């Protein structure tokens, strides 16, 4: 059984869309999306530096656009399930047939702007903790005033909070944690710091007409399989201020009988986690079009 997944913020790197624009029709498609949302996705995906694409209002639309471009290049794929990490959930909603491309780009543009505005109120950030025991790590984060914003499984928790709290965590890591890695994101996403973005996203979502998923859609909120398009949209809105439970998403993949996992562009993060958390499952990350043939072969065997 094939699961198709989409990465979240922090997966972007300078120039990562350049090779994808060589595919037939890709440049025109990206230019049309750019005009529709008032953001030059071509520039940011090919020429902008790391600081420019770290901006939340840029990174989020860029990631969704990249995911949609790469997924469409795979051809007609019917996965057993789809899921996305954080903003990748919007990409997954399109892959499941809940939203149209244009609706997704409009929604993620609003999401990125609203979350960037919320992040500007207080200097905040996120850091990944590698290794350690959650029973030790979580009380330590609470002591420092940090939120476990991403429970990713496979020995990885992402903490979020103020810049000072993140600095305190780097200086005083929980016992057993091998490394604390500050992330290239511009805010404490999936925490109470993002609450102001929820109202704006709610208003934007009211203008959309979601369809029910055509394949199993697995939610970040709790790993649940969501069968209603309206509920998918409701969860997408609320998720910006609540923790991502990717660990529970992977538990659902196991229950579904996953045998292969393909991560759309810019792939790598979620396949890395899956290799540790889902032993025996074939994984493939779409980084460039050079990976398309291998992805299609894997899909043919497992979809």
Buried (B, 14 or more C-beta within 10 A) or exposed (E): BBBBBBBBBBBBEBBBBEBBBEBEEBBEBBBEBBEBBEBBBBEBBBEBEEEEBBBBBBBBBBBBBBBBBBBBBBEEBEBBBBBBBBBBBBBBBBBBBBBBBEBBBBBBBBBBBBBBBBBEEEEBBBBBBBBBEBEEBBEBBEEBEBBBBBBBBBBBBBBBBBEBBBBBBEEEBBEBBEEBBBBBBBBBBBBEBBEBBBEBBEEBBEEBEBBBBEBBBBBBBEBBBBEBBBBBBBBBBEBBBBBBBBBBBBBBBEEBEBBBBBBBBBBBBBBBBBBEBBEEBBBBBBBBBEBBEEBBEBBEEBB
